[in-house]
Amino acid sequence: MSNLPHNPLIKTVLALAIASSLLGCSSLGVQPWEKDQFAREDMALNSEKLDLALDDHIYFSKEGTSGGRSLAGGGCGCN
């Protein structure tokens, strides 16, 4: 037995719903003219220097190491 609806209107609506759900997200993404917004300095992950310093302090206090973000080695002496 088939559980599919037999009404043509229901089949059409169901097909349109499936097609729109598949095609609805096909145009997502960054266009070339939008990329300048992500290149701004305030959009960088490390734009706030004070927040970055505090995050480093907390991380290295918990880890018991120093360095490692932009320097070689992790503070254990095994460069």
Secondary structure, DSSP 8 states (H G I E B T S, - for coil): ---S---HHHHHHHHHHHHHHHHTTTT-S--GGGHHHHTSGGGSTT--HHHHHHHHHHHHHHHT----SSSSS-SSS--
